[in-house]
């Protein structure tokens, strides 16, 4: 019994959600032209999905890094002004 032909891709990261995708391909690879056509289409679809998913994860990383940088800047400002009365907004 032969196994079904499937194009699969998985992504795992310690900081982002994992994802997986799978595209079935023709069961028989006897007709190489049809098989390669289906494989090419599946790879194109997989590439588009992967690019979309990774772009979303990059945006999440940027937002997380920006939040961490802002918190670090606030901490540095607090340490610099420790023990002093500081007026935040002067009129």
Phi and psi restraints in degrees (range 20) as a CNS / XPLOR table:
assign (resid 1 and name C) (resid 2 and name N)
       (resid 2 and name CA) (resid 2 and name C) 1.0 -91.0 20.0 2
assign (resid 2 and name N) (resid 2 and name CA)
       (resid 2 and name C) (resid 3 and name N) 1.0 152.0 20.0 2
assign (resid 2 and name C) (resid 3 and name N)
       (resid 3 and name CA) (resid 3 and name C) 1.0 -83.3 20.0 2
assign (resid 3 and name N) (resid 3 and name CA)
       (resid 3 and name C) (resid 4 and name N) 1.0 149.4 20.0 2
assign (resid 3 and name C) (resid 4 and name N)
       (resid 4 and name CA) (resid 4 and name C) 1.0 -68.2 20.0 2
assign (resid 4 and name N) (resid 4 and name CA)
       (resid 4 and name C) (resid 5 and name N) 1.0 146.2 20.0 2
assign (resid 4 and name C) (resid 5 and name N)
       (resid 5 and name CA) (resid 5 and name C) 1.0 -83.5 20.0 2
assign (resid 5 and name N) (resid 5 and name CA)
       (resid 5 and name C) (resid 6 and name N) 1.0 125.2 20.0 2
assign (resid 5 and name C) (resid 6 and name N)
       (resid 6 and name CA) (resid 6 and name C) 1.0 -142.8 20.0 2
assign (resid 6 and name N) (resid 6 and name CA)
       (resid 6 and name C) (resid 7 and name N) 1.0 135.3 20.0 2
assign (resid 6 and name C) (resid 7 and name N)
       (resid 7 and name CA) (resid 7 and name C) 1.0 -91.6 20.0 2
assign (resid 7 and name N) (resid 7 and name CA)
       (resid 7 and name C) (resid 8 and name N) 1.0 122.1 20.0 2
assign (resid 7 and name C) (resid 8 and name N)
       (resid 8 and name CA) (resid 8 and name C) 1.0 -128.2 20.0 2
assign (resid 8 and name N) (resid 8 and name CA)
       (resid 8 and name C) (resid 9 and name N) 1.0 149.8 20.0 2
assign (resid 8 and name C) (resid 9 and name N)
       (resid 9 and name CA) (resid 9 and name C) 1.0 -143.8 20.0 2
assign (resid 9 and name N) (resid 9 and name CA)
       (resid 9 and name C) (resid 10 and name N) 1.0 140.7 20.0 2
assign (resid 9 and name C) (resid 10 and name N)
       (resid 10 and name CA) (resid 10 and name C) 1.0 -132.3 20.0 2
assign (resid 10 and name N) (resid 10 and name CA)
       (resid 10 and name C) (resid 11 and name N) 1.0 151.3 20.0 2
assign (resid 10 and name C) (resid 11 and name N)
       (resid 11 and name CA) (resid 11 and name C) 1.0 -134.3 20.0 2
assign (resid 11 and name N) (resid 11 and name CA)
       (resid 11 and name C) (resid 12 and name N) 1.0 133.2 20.0 2
assign (resid 11 and name C) (resid 12 and name N)
       (resid 12 and name CA) (resid 12 and name C) 1.0 -138.4 20.0 2
assign (resid 12 and name N) (resid 12 and name CA)
       (resid 12 and name C) (resid 13 and name N) 1.0 141.8 20.0 2
assign (resid 12 and name C) (resid 13 and name N)
       (resid 13 and name CA) (resid 13 and name C) 1.0 -147.6 20.0 2
assign (resid 13 and name N) (resid 13 and name CA)
       (resid 13 and name C) (resid 14 and name N) 1.0 145.7 20.0 2
assign (resid 13 and name C) (resid 14 and name N)
       (resid 14 and name CA) (resid 14 and name C) 1.0 -70.8 20.0 2
assign (resid 14 and name N) (resid 14 and name CA)
       (resid 14 and name C) (resid 15 and name N) 1.0 -18.3 20.0 2
assign (resid 14 and name C) (resid 15 and name N)
       (resid 15 and name CA) (resid 15 and name C) 1.0 -112.1 20.0 2
assign (resid 15 and name N) (resid 15 and name CA)
       (resid 15 and name C) (resid 16 and name N) 1.0 -11.7 20.0 2
assign (resid 15 and name C) (resid 16 and name N)
       (resid 16 and name CA) (resid 16 and name C) 1.0 -125.5 20.0 2
assign (resid 16 and name N) (resid 16 and name CA)
       (resid 16 and name C) (resid 17 and name N) 1.0 163.0 20.0 2
assign (resid 16 and name C) (resid 17 and name N)
       (resid 17 and name CA) (resid 17 and name C) 1.0 -66.1 20.0 2
assign (resid 17 and name N) (resid 17 and name CA)
       (resid 17 and name C) (resid 18 and name N) 1.0 142.7 20.0 2
assign (resid 17 and name C) (resid 18 and name N)
       (resid 18 and name CA) (resid 18 and name C) 1.0 -79.3 20.0 2
assign (resid 18 and name N) (resid 18 and name CA)
       (resid 18 and name C) (resid 19 and name N) 1.0 157.7 20.0 2
assign (resid 18 and name C) (resid 19 and name N)
       (resid 19 and name CA) (resid 19 and name C) 1.0 -147.1 20.0 2
assign (resid 19 and name N) (resid 19 and name CA)
       (resid 19 and name C) (resid 20 and name N) 1.0 158.4 20.0 2
assign (resid 19 and name C) (resid 20 and name N)
       (resid 20 and name CA) (resid 20 and name C) 1.0 -142.0 20.0 2
assign (resid 20 and name N) (resid 20 and name CA)
       (resid 20 and name C) (resid 21 and name N) 1.0 149.5 20.0 2
assign (resid 20 and name C) (resid 21 and name N)
       (resid 21 and name CA) (resid 21 and name C) 1.0 -138.3 20.0 2
assign (resid 21 and name N) (resid 21 and name CA)
       (resid 21 and name C) (resid 22 and name N) 1.0 154.6 20.0 2
assign (resid 21 and name C) (resid 22 and name N)
       (resid 22 and name CA) (resid 22 and name C) 1.0 -146.6 20.0 2
assign (resid 22 and name N) (resid 22 and name CA)
       (resid 22 and name C) (resid 23 and name N) 1.0 133.7 20.0 2
assign (resid 22 and name C) (resid 23 and name N)
       (resid 23 and name CA) (resid 23 and name C) 1.0 -127.6 20.0 2
assign (resid 23 and name N) (resid 23 and name CA)
       (resid 23 and name C) (resid 24 and name N) 1.0 120.9 20.0 2
assign (resid 23 and name C) (resid 24 and name N)
       (resid 24 and name CA) (resid 24 and name C) 1.0 -70.8 20.0 2
assign (resid 24 and name N) (resid 24 and name CA)
       (resid 24 and name C) (resid 25 and name N) 1.0 146.6 20.0 2
assign (resid 24 and name C) (resid 25 and name N)
       (resid 25 and name CA) (resid 25 and name C) 1.0 -117.6 20.0 2
assign (resid 25 and name N) (resid 25 and name CA)
       (resid 25 and name C) (resid 26 and name N) 1.0 164.2 20.0 2
assign (resid 25 and name C) (resid 26 and name N)
       (resid 26 and name CA) (resid 26 and name C) 1.0 -52.8 20.0 2
assign (resid 26 and name N) (resid 26 and name CA)
       (resid 26 and name C) (resid 27 and name N) 1.0 141.8 20.0 2
assign (resid 26 and name C) (resid 27 and name N)
       (resid 27 and name CA) (resid 27 and name C) 1.0 -65.3 20.0 2
assign (resid 27 and name N) (resid 27 and name CA)
       (resid 27 and name C) (resid 28 and name N) 1.0 -33.5 20.0 2
assign (resid 27 and name C) (resid 28 and name N)
       (resid 28 and name CA) (resid 28 and name C) 1.0 -107.0 20.0 2
assign (resid 28 and name N) (resid 28 and name CA)
       (resid 28 and name C) (resid 29 and name N) 1.0 131.5 20.0 2
assign (resid 28 and name C) (resid 29 and name N)
       (resid 29 and name CA) (resid 29 and name C) 1.0 -101.0 20.0 2
assign (resid 29 and name N) (resid 29 and name CA)
       (resid 29 and name C) (resid 30 and name N) 1.0 20.6 20.0 2
assign (resid 29 and name C) (resid 30 and name N)
       (resid 30 and name CA) (resid 30 and name C) 1.0 -65.1 20.0 2
assign (resid 30 and name N) (resid 30 and name CA)
       (resid 30 and name C) (resid 31 and name N) 1.0 -41.0 20.0 2
assign (resid 30 and name C) (resid 31 and name N)
       (resid 31 and name CA) (resid 31 and name C) 1.0 -90.4 20.0 2
assign (resid 31 and name N) (resid 31 and name CA)
       (resid 31 and name C) (resid 32 and name N) 1.0 90.6 20.0 2
assign (resid 31 and name C) (resid 32 and name N)
       (resid 32 and name CA) (resid 32 and name C) 1.0 -60.1 20.0 2
assign (resid 32 and name N) (resid 32 and name CA)
       (resid 32 and name C) (resid 33 and name N) 1.0 -36.5 20.0 2
assign (resid 32 and name C) (resid 33 and name N)
       (resid 33 and name CA) (resid 33 and name C) 1.0 -63.7 20.0 2
assign (resid 33 and name N) (resid 33 and name CA)
       (resid 33 and name C) (resid 34 and name N) 1.0 -47.1 20.0 2
assign (resid 33 and name C) (resid 34 and name N)
       (resid 34 and name CA) (resid 34 and name C) 1.0 -66.4 20.0 2
assign (resid 34 and name N) (resid 34 and name CA)
       (resid 34 and name C) (resid 35 and name N) 1.0 -41.4 20.0 2
assign (resid 34 and name C) (resid 35 and name N)
       (resid 35 and name CA) (resid 35 and name C) 1.0 -62.2 20.0 2
assign (resid 35 and name N) (resid 35 and name CA)
       (resid 35 and name C) (resid 36 and name N) 1.0 -48.0 20.0 2
assign (resid 35 and name C) (resid 36 and name N)
       (resid 36 and name CA) (resid 36 and name C) 1.0 -66.6 20.0 2
assign (resid 36 and name N) (resid 36 and name CA)
       (resid 36 and name C) (resid 37 and name N) 1.0 -34.5 20.0 2
assign (resid 36 and name C) (resid 37 and name N)
       (resid 37 and name CA) (resid 37 and name C) 1.0 -63.8 20.0 2
assign (resid 37 and name N) (resid 37 and name CA)
       (resid 37 and name C) (resid 38 and name N) 1.0 -44.5 20.0 2
assign (resid 37 and name C) (resid 38 and name N)
       (resid 38 and name CA) (resid 38 and name C) 1.0 -66.5 20.0 2
assign (resid 38 and name N) (resid 38 and name CA)
       (resid 38 and name C) (resid 39 and name N) 1.0 -39.6 20.0 2
assign (resid 38 and name C) (resid 39 and name N)
       (resid 39 and name CA) (resid 39 and name C) 1.0 -63.5 20.0 2
assign (resid 39 and name N) (resid 39 and name CA)
       (resid 39 and name C) (resid 40 and name N) 1.0 -44.0 20.0 2
assign (resid 39 and name C) (resid 40 and name N)
       (resid 40 and name CA) (resid 40 and name C) 1.0 -61.6 20.0 2
assign (resid 40 and name N) (resid 40 and name CA)
       (resid 40 and name C) (resid 41 and name N) 1.0 -43.6 20.0 2
assign (resid 40 and name C) (resid 41 and name N)
       (resid 41 and name CA) (resid 41 and name C) 1.0 -63.9 20.0 2
assign (resid 41 and name N) (resid 41 and name CA)
       (resid 41 and name C) (resid 42 and name N) 1.0 -42.5 20.0 2
assign (resid 41 and name C) (resid 42 and name N)
       (resid 42 and name CA) (resid 42 and name C) 1.0 -65.0 20.0 2
assign (resid 42 and name N) (resid 42 and name CA)
       (resid 42 and name C) (resid 43 and name N) 1.0 -39.0 20.0 2
assign (resid 42 and name C) (resid 43 and name N)
       (resid 43 and name CA) (resid 43 and name C) 1.0 -65.9 20.0 2
assign (resid 43 and name N) (resid 43 and name CA)
       (resid 43 and name C) (resid 44 and name N) 1.0 -41.0 20.0 2
assign (resid 43 and name C) (resid 44 and name N)
       (resid 44 and name CA) (resid 44 and name C) 1.0 -61.9 20.0 2
assign (resid 44 and name N) (resid 44 and name CA)
       (resid 44 and name C) (resid 45 and name N) 1.0 -44.3 20.0 2
assign (resid 44 and name C) (resid 45 and name N)
       (resid 45 and name CA) (resid 45 and name C) 1.0 -64.7 20.0 2
assign (resid 45 and name N) (resid 45 and name CA)
       (resid 45 and name C) (resid 46 and name N) 1.0 -41.9 20.0 2
assign (resid 45 and name C) (resid 46 and name N)
       (resid 46 and name CA) (resid 46 and name C) 1.0 -62.8 20.0 2
assign (resid 46 and name N) (resid 46 and name CA)
       (resid 46 and name C) (resid 47 and name N) 1.0 -43.3 20.0 2
assign (resid 46 and name C) (resid 47 and name N)
       (resid 47 and name CA) (resid 47 and name C) 1.0 -61.7 20.0 2
assign (resid 47 and name N) (resid 47 and name CA)
       (resid 47 and name C) (resid 48 and name N) 1.0 -42.8 20.0 2
assign (resid 47 and name C) (resid 48 and name N)
       (resid 48 and name CA) (resid 48 and name C) 1.0 -63.2 20.0 2
assign (resid 48 and name N) (resid 48 and name CA)
       (resid 48 and name C) (resid 49 and name N) 1.0 -43.3 20.0 2
assign (resid 48 and name C) (resid 49 and name N)
       (resid 49 and name CA) (resid 49 and name C) 1.0 -65.9 20.0 2
assign (resid 49 and name N) (resid 49 and name CA)
       (resid 49 and name C) (resid 50 and name N) 1.0 -44.3 20.0 2
assign (resid 49 and name C) (resid 50 and name N)
       (resid 50 and name CA) (resid 50 and name C) 1.0 -62.1 20.0 2
assign (resid 50 and name N) (resid 50 and name CA)
       (resid 50 and name C) (resid 51 and name N) 1.0 -44.3 20.0 2
assign (resid 50 and name C) (resid 51 and name N)
       (resid 51 and name CA) (resid 51 and name C) 1.0 -60.0 20.0 2
assign (resid 51 and name N) (resid 51 and name CA)
       (resid 51 and name C) (resid 52 and name N) 1.0 -43.3 20.0 2
assign (resid 51 and name C) (resid 52 and name N)
       (resid 52 and name CA) (resid 52 and name C) 1.0 -62.2 20.0 2
assign (resid 52 and name N) (resid 52 and name CA)
       (resid 52 and name C) (resid 53 and name N) 1.0 -47.2 20.0 2
assign (resid 52 and name C) (resid 53 and name N)
       (resid 53 and name CA) (resid 53 and name C) 1.0 -64.2 20.0 2
assign (resid 53 and name N) (resid 53 and name CA)
       (resid 53 and name C) (resid 54 and name N) 1.0 -44.7 20.0 2
assign (resid 53 and name C) (resid 54 and name N)
       (resid 54 and name CA) (resid 54 and name C) 1.0 -68.9 20.0 2
assign (resid 54 and name N) (resid 54 and name CA)
       (resid 54 and name C) (resid 55 and name N) 1.0 -34.9 20.0 2
assign (resid 54 and name C) (resid 55 and name N)
       (resid 55 and name CA) (resid 55 and name C) 1.0 -62.9 20.0 2
assign (resid 55 and name N) (resid 55 and name CA)
       (resid 55 and name C) (resid 56 and name N) 1.0 -42.8 20.0 2
assign (resid 55 and name C) (resid 56 and name N)
       (resid 56 and name CA) (resid 56 and name C) 1.0 -61.7 20.0 2
assign (resid 56 and name N) (resid 56 and name CA)
       (resid 56 and name C) (resid 57 and name N) 1.0 -41.0 20.0 2
assign (resid 56 and name C) (resid 57 and name N)
       (resid 57 and name CA) (resid 57 and name C) 1.0 -68.6 20.0 2
assign (resid 57 and name N) (resid 57 and name CA)
       (resid 57 and name C) (resid 58 and name N) 1.0 -35.9 20.0 2
assign (resid 57 and name C) (resid 58 and name N)
       (resid 58 and name CA) (resid 58 and name C) 1.0 -63.8 20.0 2
assign (resid 58 and name N) (resid 58 and name CA)
       (resid 58 and name C) (resid 59 and name N) 1.0 -40.2 20.0 2
assign (resid 58 and name C) (resid 59 and name N)
       (resid 59 and name CA) (resid 59 and name C) 1.0 -64.5 20.0 2
assign (resid 59 and name N) (resid 59 and name CA)
       (resid 59 and name C) (resid 60 and name N) 1.0 -40.2 20.0 2
assign (resid 59 and name C) (resid 60 and name N)
       (resid 60 and name CA) (resid 60 and name C) 1.0 -61.8 20.0 2
assign (resid 60 and name N) (resid 60 and name CA)
       (resid 60 and name C) (resid 61 and name N) 1.0 -43.0 20.0 2
assign (resid 60 and name C) (resid 61 and name N)
       (resid 61 and name CA) (resid 61 and name C) 1.0 -62.9 20.0 2
assign (resid 61 and name N) (resid 61 and name CA)
       (resid 61 and name C) (resid 62 and name N) 1.0 -43.3 20.0 2
assign (resid 61 and name C) (resid 62 and name N)
       (resid 62 and name CA) (resid 62 and name C) 1.0 -61.6 20.0 2
assign (resid 62 and name N) (resid 62 and name CA)
       (resid 62 and name C) (resid 63 and name N) 1.0 -43.7 20.0 2
assign (resid 62 and name C) (resid 63 and name N)
       (resid 63 and name CA) (resid 63 and name C) 1.0 -64.0 20.0 2
assign (resid 63 and name N) (resid 63 and name CA)
       (resid 63 and name C) (resid 64 and name N) 1.0 -42.1 20.0 2
assign (resid 63 and name C) (resid 64 and name N)
       (resid 64 and name CA) (resid 64 and name C) 1.0 -65.0 20.0 2
assign (resid 64 and name N) (resid 64 and name CA)
       (resid 64 and name C) (resid 65 and name N) 1.0 -43.2 20.0 2
assign (resid 64 and name C) (resid 65 and name N)
       (resid 65 and name CA) (resid 65 and name C) 1.0 -66.2 20.0 2
assign (resid 65 and name N) (resid 65 and name CA)
       (resid 65 and name C) (resid 66 and name N) 1.0 -38.6 20.0 2
assign (resid 65 and name C) (resid 66 and name N)
       (resid 66 and name CA) (resid 66 and name C) 1.0 -65.0 20.0 2
assign (resid 66 and name N) (resid 66 and name CA)
       (resid 66 and name C) (resid 67 and name N) 1.0 -40.0 20.0 2
assign (resid 66 and name C) (resid 67 and name N)
       (resid 67 and name CA) (resid 67 and name C) 1.0 -64.5 20.0 2
assign (resid 67 and name N) (resid 67 and name CA)
       (resid 67 and name C) (resid 68 and name N) 1.0 -40.7 20.0 2
assign (resid 67 and name C) (resid 68 and name N)
       (resid 68 and name CA) (resid 68 and name C) 1.0 -67.7 20.0 2
assign (resid 68 and name N) (resid 68 and name CA)
       (resid 68 and name C) (resid 69 and name N) 1.0 -39.0 20.0 2
assign (resid 68 and name C) (resid 69 and name N)
       (resid 69 and name CA) (resid 69 and name C) 1.0 -66.7 20.0 2
assign (resid 69 and name N) (resid 69 and name CA)
       (resid 69 and name C) (resid 70 and name N) 1.0 -40.0 20.0 2
assign (resid 69 and name C) (resid 70 and name N)
       (resid 70 and name CA) (resid 70 and name C) 1.0 -64.8 20.0 2
assign (resid 70 and name N) (resid 70 and name CA)
       (resid 70 and name C) (resid 71 and name N) 1.0 -41.2 20.0 2
assign (resid 70 and name C) (resid 71 and name N)
       (resid 71 and name CA) (resid 71 and name C) 1.0 -64.7 20.0 2
assign (resid 71 and name N) (resid 71 and name CA)
       (resid 71 and name C) (resid 72 and name N) 1.0 -39.8 20.0 2
assign (resid 71 and name C) (resid 72 and name N)
       (resid 72 and name CA) (resid 72 and name C) 1.0 -65.9 20.0 2
assign (resid 72 and name N) (resid 72 and name CA)
       (resid 72 and name C) (resid 73 and name N) 1.0 -38.6 20.0 2
assign (resid 72 and name C) (resid 73 and name N)
       (resid 73 and name CA) (resid 73 and name C) 1.0 -66.1 20.0 2
assign (resid 73 and name N) (resid 73 and name CA)
       (resid 73 and name C) (resid 74 and name N) 1.0 -41.3 20.0 2
assign (resid 73 and name C) (resid 74 and name N)
       (resid 74 and name CA) (resid 74 and name C) 1.0 -62.4 20.0 2
assign (resid 74 and name N) (resid 74 and name CA)
       (resid 74 and name C) (resid 75 and name N) 1.0 -42.0 20.0 2
assign (resid 74 and name C) (resid 75 and name N)
       (resid 75 and name CA) (resid 75 and name C) 1.0 -63.0 20.0 2
assign (resid 75 and name N) (resid 75 and name CA)
       (resid 75 and name C) (resid 76 and name N) 1.0 -42.2 20.0 2
assign (resid 75 and name C) (resid 76 and name N)
       (resid 76 and name CA) (resid 76 and name C) 1.0 -64.7 20.0 2
assign (resid 76 and name N) (resid 76 and name CA)
       (resid 76 and name C) (resid 77 and name N) 1.0 -40.1 20.0 2
assign (resid 76 and name C) (resid 77 and name N)
       (resid 77 and name CA) (resid 77 and name C) 1.0 -65.7 20.0 2
assign (resid 77 and name N) (resid 77 and name CA)
       (resid 77 and name C) (resid 78 and name N) 1.0 -42.2 20.0 2
assign (resid 77 and name C) (resid 78 and name N)
       (resid 78 and name CA) (resid 78 and name C) 1.0 -61.7 20.0 2
assign (resid 78 and name N) (resid 78 and name CA)
       (resid 78 and name C) (resid 79 and name N) 1.0 -42.6 20.0 2
assign (resid 78 and name C) (resid 79 and name N)
       (resid 79 and name CA) (resid 79 and name C) 1.0 -66.6 20.0 2
assign (resid 79 and name N) (resid 79 and name CA)
       (resid 79 and name C) (resid 80 and name N) 1.0 -38.9 20.0 2
assign (resid 79 and name C) (resid 80 and name N)
       (resid 80 and name CA) (resid 80 and name C) 1.0 -63.5 20.0 2
assign (resid 80 and name N) (resid 80 and name CA)
       (resid 80 and name C) (resid 81 and name N) 1.0 -36.7 20.0 2
assign (resid 80 and name C) (resid 81 and name N)
       (resid 81 and name CA) (resid 81 and name C) 1.0 -99.7 20.0 2
assign (resid 81 and name N) (resid 81 and name CA)
       (resid 81 and name C) (resid 82 and name N) 1.0 14.8 20.0 2
assign (resid 81 and name C) (resid 82 and name N)
       (resid 82 and name CA) (resid 82 and name C) 1.0 -58.4 20.0 2
assign (resid 82 and name N) (resid 82 and name CA)
       (resid 82 and name C) (resid 83 and name N) 1.0 128.2 20.0 2
assign (resid 82 and name C) (resid 83 and name N)
       (resid 83 and name CA) (resid 83 and name C) 1.0 82.5 20.0 2
assign (resid 83 and name N) (resid 83 and name CA)
       (resid 83 and name C) (resid 84 and name N) 1.0 3.3 20.0 2
assign (resid 83 and name C) (resid 84 and name N)
       (resid 84 and name CA) (resid 84 and name C) 1.0 -115.3 20.0 2
assign (resid 84 and name N) (resid 84 and name CA)
       (resid 84 and name C) (resid 85 and name N) 1.0 148.2 20.0 2
assign (resid 84 and name C) (resid 85 and name N)
       (resid 85 and name CA) (resid 85 and name C) 1.0 -82.5 20.0 2
assign (resid 85 and name N) (resid 85 and name CA)
       (resid 85 and name C) (resid 86 and name N) 1.0 119.7 20.0 2
assign (resid 85 and name C) (resid 86 and name N)
       (resid 86 and name CA) (resid 86 and name C) 1.0 -119.7 20.0 2
assign (resid 86 and name N) (resid 86 and name CA)
       (resid 86 and name C) (resid 87 and name N) 1.0 128.1 20.0 2
assign (resid 86 and name C) (resid 87 and name N)
       (resid 87 and name CA) (resid 87 and name C) 1.0 -88.7 20.0 2
assign (resid 87 and name N) (resid 87 and name CA)
       (resid 87 and name C) (resid 88 and name N) 1.0 117.7 20.0 2
assign (resid 87 and name C) (resid 88 and name N)
       (resid 88 and name CA) (resid 88 and name C) 1.0 -69.6 20.0 2
assign (resid 88 and name N) (resid 88 and name CA)
       (resid 88 and name C) (resid 89 and name N) 1.0 -52.5 20.0 2
assign (resid 88 and name C) (resid 89 and name N)
       (resid 89 and name CA) (resid 89 and name C) 1.0 -121.3 20.0 2
assign (resid 89 and name N) (resid 89 and name CA)
       (resid 89 and name C) (resid 90 and name N) 1.0 115.3 20.0 2
assign (resid 89 and name C) (resid 90 and name N)
       (resid 90 and name CA) (resid 90 and name C) 1.0 -96.9 20.0 2
assign (resid 90 and name N) (resid 90 and name CA)
       (resid 90 and name C) (resid 91 and name N) 1.0 140.2 20.0 2
